[in-house]
């Protein structure tokens, strides 16, 4: 899924909650927008990085993340 980061950081609960989530009960999160629908997803930095690392989310124009071998 293509996303666009909003650049906004706020306190809240992560909507993604992967196994590495740090905001299951409230912590700093950021809002990202799905493309092209512009649906807001509130996500913690750990889940955002996990979604990008695994290729589930893509930021158009960004370099692919290095994958550990």
C-alpha positions as CSV (number, residue, x, y, z in Angstrom):
1,X,0.0,0.0,0.0
2,X,1.3,3.4,-0.9
3,X,1.4,6.0,2.0
4,X,2.3,9.6,2.5
5,X,3.8,10.7,5.9
6,X,2.0,13.7,7.4
7,X,5.0,14.8,9.5
8,X,2.6,15.3,12.5
9,X,3.6,13.7,15.8
10,X,1.0,13.4,18.6
11,X,0.2,11.2,21.6
12,X,-2.1,8.3,20.9
13,X,-2.7,4.6,20.3
14,X,-1.2,2.9,17.3
15,X,-3.8,1.5,14.9
16,X,-1.4,-1.1,13.4
17,X,0.0,-2.8,16.5
18,X,2.5,-5.2,15.0
19,X,4.6,-7.4,17.3
20,X,7.1,-4.5,17.7
21,X,4.5,-1.9,18.6
22,X,5.4,0.7,21.3
23,X,2.1,2.5,21.4
24,X,-0.5,-0.2,22.3
25,X,-1.6,1.9,25.3
26,X,-0.5,5.4,24.3
27,X,2.8,6.9,23.2
28,X,4.0,9.2,20.5
29,X,2.5,8.3,17.1
30,X,2.4,9.8,13.6
31,X,-0.4,10.1,11.1
32,X,0.2,8.7,7.6
33,X,-2.2,8.9,4.7
34,X,-3.1,6.1,2.3
35,X,-2.7,6.9,-1.4
36,X,-4.9,7.7,-3.3
37,X,-7.8,7.4,-0.8
38,X,-6.3,9.7,1.8
39,X,-7.4,7.6,4.7
40,X,-5.5,8.5,7.9
41,X,-3.7,5.8,9.8
42,X,-2.2,6.6,13.2
43,X,1.0,4.6,13.6
44,X,4.0,4.4,16.0
45,X,7.5,4.7,14.7
46,X,8.3,1.0,15.3
47,X,5.2,-0.2,13.4
48,X,5.8,2.3,10.6
49,X,9.4,1.0,10.2
50,X,8.2,-2.6,10.3
51,X,5.5,-2.0,7.6
52,X,8.1,-0.2,5.4
53,X,10.8,-2.8,6.0
54,X,8.6,-5.8,5.1
55,X,7.3,-4.0,2.0
56,X,3.6,-3.8,3.2
57,X,3.8,0.0,2.9
58,X,5.6,2.1,0.3
59,X,6.5,5.8,0.3
60,X,6.7,6.8,-3.3
61,X,10.0,8.4,-4.2
62,X,11.7,7.0,-1.1
63,X,14.7,4.6,-1.3
64,X,13.9,1.0,-0.4
65,X,15.0,0.0,3.1
66,X,18.0,-2.1,3.5
67,X,17.1,-5.7,4.3
68,X,19.2,-7.5,6.9
69,X,20.7,-10.7,5.5
